[in-house]
């Protein structure tokens, strides 16, 4: 694993769903943070358990893409479907970045239909 951020680690350790999600997101894309999709997925699983909506989206999307194939966990098809449905409901009712959420939900639904 790469460099750690003490403030982010503290927020994650305290169990803040948004901090857990964002930390996972950053380490899923940022080489300077020690890009690690398995750690990101593990963090998203934690924030999914707290009903964090974008964690549903990212965990399901990366699972469908096969990005967790080398990780020590698996995301079951039934869970992917549940996360996609949860995110679609969230996207239909949110006022926060509503257009982006609905577009993301549609993309996830289409990817799920192809698999």
C-alpha positions as CSV (number, residue, x, y, z in Angstrom):
1,X,0.0,0.0,0.0
2,X,1.2,3.5,-0.7
3,X,1.3,6.7,1.4
4,X,-1.3,7.2,4.0
5,X,-3.1,10.4,5.1
6,X,-3.4,10.6,8.9
7,X,-6.5,12.8,8.8
8,X,-8.3,10.5,6.3
9,X,-7.2,7.4,8.3
10,X,-8.7,9.0,11.5
11,X,-12.0,9.8,9.8
12,X,-12.1,6.2,8.4
13,X,-11.2,4.7,11.8
14,X,-14.0,6.7,13.4
15,X,-16.5,5.2,10.9
16,X,-17.7,8.2,8.9
17,X,-19.4,6.7,5.8
18,X,-18.5,9.7,3.6
19,X,-14.8,9.6,4.7
20,X,-14.7,5.9,4.1
21,X,-16.2,6.3,0.6
22,X,-14.0,9.2,-0.4
23,X,-10.8,7.4,0.9
24,X,-11.8,4.4,-1.2
25,X,-12.5,6.5,-4.2
26,X,-9.2,8.4,-4.0
27,X,-7.1,5.2,-3.6
28,X,-9.0,3.6,-6.5
29,X,-7.6,6.3,-8.9
30,X,-4.6,8.1,-7.3
31,X,-1.2,6.6,-7.7
32,X,0.2,9.1,-5.2
33,X,-2.1,7.5,-2.5
34,X,-1.0,4.0,-3.5
35,X,-3.6,3.0,-6.0
36,X,-5.2,-0.1,-4.6
37,X,-8.6,-1.3,-6.0
38,X,-8.8,-4.1,-3.4
39,X,-8.4,-1.7,-0.5
40,X,-10.9,0.6,-2.2
41,X,-13.4,-2.2,-2.5
42,X,-12.9,-3.2,1.1
43,X,-13.6,0.4,2.2
44,X,-16.7,0.6,-0.1
45,X,-18.0,-2.5,1.5
46,X,-17.8,-0.8,4.9
47,X,-19.6,2.3,3.7
48,X,-22.2,0.2,1.8
49,X,-23.0,-1.3,5.2
50,X,-23.8,2.2,6.3
51,X,-26.1,2.8,3.2
52,X,-23.7,5.2,1.5
53,X,-25.3,5.7,-1.9
54,X,-22.2,6.3,-4.0
55,X,-20.6,3.3,-2.4
56,X,-23.4,1.2,-3.8
57,X,-22.6,2.6,-7.3
58,X,-18.8,2.2,-7.1
59,X,-18.8,-1.2,-5.5
60,X,-21.3,-2.6,-8.0
61,X,-19.6,-0.9,-11.0
62,X,-16.2,-2.2,-10.2
63,X,-17.5,-5.6,-9.3
64,X,-19.3,-5.8,-12.7
65,X,-16.1,-4.7,-14.4
66,X,-14.1,-7.6,-12.8
67,X,-11.8,-5.2,-11.0
68,X,-11.9,-7.2,-7.7
69,X,-10.9,-10.5,-9.4
70,X,-7.5,-10.5,-7.5
71,X,-8.9,-9.3,-4.2
72,X,-9.6,-11.4,-1.1
73,X,-13.3,-10.8,-1.3
74,X,-16.1,-11.3,-3.8
75,X,-19.2,-9.3,-4.4
76,X,-22.1,-11.7,-5.1
77,X,-24.4,-11.1,-8.1
78,X,-27.4,-10.7,-5.8
79,X,-25.5,-7.9,-3.9
80,X,-24.6,-6.2,-7.1
81,X,-28.2,-6.2,-8.1
82,X,-29.3,-4.9,-4.7
83,X,-26.7,-2.1,-4.8
84,X,-27.8,-1.1,-8.3
85,X,-31.4,-1.0,-7.3
86,X,-30.6,1.0,-4.2
87,X,-28.6,3.5,-6.2
88,X,-31.3,3.8,-8.8
89,X,-33.9,4.6,-6.1
90,X,-31.5,7.1,-4.6
91,X,-30.9,8.7,-8.0
92,X,-34.6,9.0,-8.6
93,X,-35.2,10.9,-5.3
94,X,-32.1,13.0,-4.7
95,X,-31.7,16.7,-5.4
96,X,-27.9,16.5,-4.9
97,X,-26.2,16.2,-8.3
98,X,-29.4,14.7,-9.5
99,X,-28.6,14.6,-13.3
100,X,-25.2,12.9,-12.6
101,X,-26.8,10.4,-10.2
102,X,-29.5,9.4,-12.7
103,X,-27.0,9.1,-15.6
104,X,-24.8,6.9,-13.3
105,X,-27.7,4.8,-12.3
106,X,-28.7,4.3,-16.0
107,X,-25.1,3.3,-16.9
108,X,-25.0,0.8,-14.0
109,X,-28.3,-0.7,-15.0
110,X,-27.1,-1.1,-18.6
111,X,-23.9,-2.8,-17.4
112,X,-25.8,-5.1,-15.2
113,X,-28.1,-6.1,-18.0
114,X,-25.1,-7.0,-20.2
115,X,-23.6,-9.4,-17.6
